[in-house]
Amino acid sequence: MTAREYTVGVIADLTGVSVRTLHHYDEIGLLTPSERSPAGYRLYSDDDLRRLQRILFYRELDFGLDAIAAILADPARDDTDRLREQRALLGERIQRQQAMVAAIDRELGARRLGLTLTPQERLEIIGSTRLEDNAARAEELFGGSAQWRQRRERSSAYSAADWAEIREEQAGIHRRLLEAMNAGLPADDPAVMDLAEEHRLHLHRRFHDCDHDVHRELARAYLANQRIGRNYDDMAPGLSRYIHDAIMANADRARQG
């Protein structure tokens, strides 16, 4: 073994990744060692180690192996781009965790004052409306697309206060859509289509460019009950269908206009 070649056992000791996992990464083509010894043993180079570091960062951020492979294979991004992207992702996670700590502190403060929060108040403090504010959901829908990268760039700069404001905006849109559905307004009612347009503009302003075609794509994900929109039906059965139909009707209105 040279100074620049490491056996699978050494890599496992250095990183804490099991030999079995390293073998699996090799089998699926995610991390293939650069060399083999005369006896056929895997030998990893410094470049292999750097690639493994990227893989482990993305795994820590809950990315799936297929998504990681696609990201690392993207010719539009070099290693510096990936480092910057990972830093932004980690910064967003830190900010979200800080927001959670602040929310817990608020509830503890309420308890010290002898106040009892209702379940609804607790959810409002923590942020129960999860539309588009979870990186994994956006990644699941958009993968390595321009929208996904744009979302990363914008959200990496958000503070805990920004996230609280975004959740408040989302909650208001969701609440009014639910009220419209419960009131029996059809999804293509002008007032409901106006709410769908507000929803689109919220995404466009806060996360990524969202024209009506992109909004349609999101609507299809909601209807398919993908993870990015599943919480709608948790709020009320049928809400994902209602929002889908409202978005589609609003997009049709825009096209006709």
Secondary structure as UniProt FT lines:
FT   TURN            3..4
FT   STRAND          6..7
FT   HELIX           8..15
FT   HELIX           19..27
FT   TURN            28..29
FT   STRAND          35..36
FT   TURN            38..39
FT   STRAND          42..44
FT   HELIX           46..60
FT   TURN            61..62
FT   HELIX           65..73
FT   TURN            75..76
FT   HELIX           79..112
FT   TURN            113..114
FT   HELIX           119..126
FT   TURN            131..132
FT   HELIX           135..142
FT   TURN            143..144
FT   HELIX           146..155
FT   TURN            156..157
FT   HELIX           160..182
FT   TURN            183..184
FT   TURN            187..188
FT   HELIX           190..206
FT   HELIX           212..223
FT   TURN            224..225
FT   TURN            227..230
FT   HELIX           231..235
FT   TURN            237..238
FT   HELIX           239..256
//
